[in-house]
């Protein structure tokens, strides 16, 4: 009928908030510091006796396809069978557009099946999952991936931004890549356990400031979540020299 809405606008708002919550959890799996009971892979990789393999890029400030392949080399074969790469999207596009010695793009190292991208290694093709990460430190709050953690360089500096492609290195506000984690290769079913509690909060919360920190959504039914690395040797991390 005239004047009626075809969809409920409140439902759109609820769905958007739930998506924001899920992205928050995804960030915590990478770099969480026990917020909401979630401990991230990157802080775990910094621990003294960690079994997570931490690999440095061969070249200062730059990541290459060979660096990604080295992650596979440092992961046991039993974990490589079901592994996936989580990579800063800026790196994916920089590597995809990299010229080979013949002047053509290195397309032979990429694979696509049913809409999913993968990269070829010596043993198998491994799926790629791109993560948004701004190379501006000022964008840390909107950063979905590799930011807000202690860097892997010797200075233990705070990393508040994602990978800066070489073509943007001179842009005002762009950050240097030293010490930045840029990719994780892991059998995530083995390497990380995420638990969702049966205890949920429902109803209306008037404080949007506490929305994510409290573990529930506005008018929704999302439970409290906890998680931590479990089989640490099932994961390897690449950082920039």
GIJOPE-V259936 format. One line per field, one symbol per residue. ss: DSSP state (H for helix, E for strand, C for the rest). phi: phi as a letter, one per 40 degrees, with the letter a starting at -180 (. if undefined). burial: # if it has 9 or more other ideal C-beta (glycine too) atoms within 8 Angstrom, else .. A space follows every 10 residues. Layout:
BEGIN
ss = ???
phi = ???
burial = ???
END
This chain:
BEGIN
ss = CCCCCCCCHH HHHHHHHHHH HHHHHHHHHH HCEEECCEEC HHHHHCCCCC CCEEEECCEC CECCHHHHHH HHHCCCHHHH CCCEEEEEHH HHHHHHCCEC CCCCECHHHE EEECCEEEEE CCCCEEEEEE ECCCCEHHHH HHCCCCCCEE CCCCCCCEEC CCCCCHHHCC CCCECCCCCC EEEEEECHHH HEEEEEEEEE CCCCCCCHHH CCCCCCCCCC CCEEEEEEEC CHHHEEEEEC C
phi = .cgcccbccc cccccccccc cccccccccc bcbgcfgbbc ccdcccccbc bccbbcccbd gbbbcccccc ccccbcdccc dbcacbbdcc cdcccccccc ccgccccccb bbbfgbcabc bcbacbdbbc bcaccccccd ccccbcagac cccccfccbb acccddcbcc ccgcbccdgc cbabbacccc cabbbbcccb bbhbbcbccc dcccgbbcgb acccbbaacb ccccbbbbbc c
burial = .......... .###..##.# #.######## ##...##### #####....# .######... #####.#### ##..#...## ..######## ######.#.. .....#...# ......###. #....###.. ######..## ..#######. ###.....#. #####..##. ...##.#### ########.# ##.#..#..# #...#..... #...####.# .########. ########## #
END
